[in-house]
Amino acid sequence: MCCVAFIIGCTKMDIEPTPQPKQVVDIFSVSESSVSDGQEIMLRLTPDSSYVLKLVDIQSMNVISKEKITGKIGENKIKLYTKSIQSRYLYLVLEDVYKKEIKKTKININ
């Protein structure tokens, strides 16, 4: 009986690693991102202010979508809805209320 307890005590147990939370990155900190419909993106803003977030077709430079957002200092999370967008390659542009471009990145629609 003692040997059985010793053998069981010495066997390797499979321990699954604790899943790490997915690190959210500022979408404007990378040159290109892939996004899907309803995906939450994060962007860091400096002042509390109103901003305009635009999706622009890369080839035609036509504005596909424009949304006014109220941002706060630090991390801001926004959901992108892309189901009705035909273009696959877009610029995501952040502008201030005076239409001055603040940040810009490329996105690929999945």
C-alpha positions in Angstrom: 0.0 0.0 0.0 2.9 2.3 0.8 4.4 1.7 -2.6 1.2 2.6 -4.4 0.9 5.9 -2.6 4.6 6.6 -3.5 4.1 5.8 -7.2 0.9 7.9 -7.4 2.7 10.8 -5.6 5.6 10.7 -8.1 3.6 10.7 -11.3 3.6 13.9 -13.3 0.3 15.8 -13.2 -0.9 17.7 -16.3 -1.5 21.3 -15.2 -3.0 23.6 -17.7 -1.5 27.1 -17.8 -3.8 29.9 -16.7 -5.0 31.7 -19.8 -3.5 35.2 -20.0 -5.9 38.0 -20.9 -5.6 39.1 -24.5 -3.5 42.3 -24.5 -5.4 45.1 -26.1 -3.2 47.4 -28.3 -4.0 50.9 -29.4 -5.1 50.5 -33.0 -3.1 53.5 -34.1 0.1 52.2 -32.6 0.5 49.7 -35.4 0.7 50.4 -39.2 -2.0 47.8 -40.1 -4.7 45.7 -38.4 -7.3 43.1 -39.3 -10.8 43.7 -38.0 -14.1 41.9 -38.2 -17.7 43.1 -37.7 -18.5 44.1 -34.1 -14.8 43.9 -33.0 -13.9 46.2 -30.2 -10.9 48.4 -30.8 -8.9 50.5 -28.4 -7.4 53.9 -28.9 -5.5 56.2 -26.6 -6.5 59.9 -26.5 -4.8 62.8 -24.9 -7.4 65.4 -24.1 -11.0 64.9 -23.2 -12.7 66.1 -26.4 -15.0 65.3 -29.3 -13.4 63.5 -32.2 -14.4 62.2 -35.6 -13.6 58.6 -36.5 -13.7 57.9 -40.3 -13.3 54.9 -42.5 -11.8 55.9 -45.9 -11.5 53.6 -48.9 -7.7 53.3 -49.7 -8.2 53.2 -53.5 -10.8 55.8 -54.1 -10.2 57.9 -50.9 -14.0 58.1 -50.5 -15.3 58.4 -46.9 -17.2 55.2 -46.2 -18.2 55.9 -42.7 -17.9 58.8 -40.2 -18.8 58.9 -36.5 -18.5 61.6 -33.9 -17.2 60.3 -30.6 -16.6 61.8 -27.2 -13.2 60.7 -26.0 -11.7 60.8 -22.6 -8.0 60.9 -21.6 -6.5 57.4 -21.8 -7.9 54.2 -23.2 -11.2 54.4 -25.2 -12.9 51.3 -26.5 -15.1 51.5 -29.5 -16.9 48.8 -31.5 -16.4 48.8 -35.3 -19.3 47.5 -37.4 -18.2 46.6 -40.9 -20.8 44.1 -42.1 -22.3 46.5 -44.7 -18.9 47.8 -46.0 -17.9 46.5 -49.4 -14.2 47.6 -49.3 -11.7 45.3 -47.8 -8.8 47.8 -47.3 -9.5 51.0 -45.5 -7.8 53.8 -43.6 -9.1 54.4 -40.1 -8.6 58.2 -39.5 -9.0 60.1 -36.2 -9.7 63.8 -36.6 -10.4 66.6 -34.2 -13.6 68.7 -34.5 -11.7 71.1 -36.8 -11.1 68.2 -39.3 -7.4 68.1 -38.5 -6.1 64.6 -38.9 -4.6 63.3 -35.6 -3.9 59.7 -36.3 -4.3 57.3 -39.2 -3.8 53.5 -39.8 -4.7 50.9 -42.3 -7.3 48.2 -41.5 -8.3 45.0 -43.4 -11.9 43.9 -43.1 -12.3 40.2 -42.5 
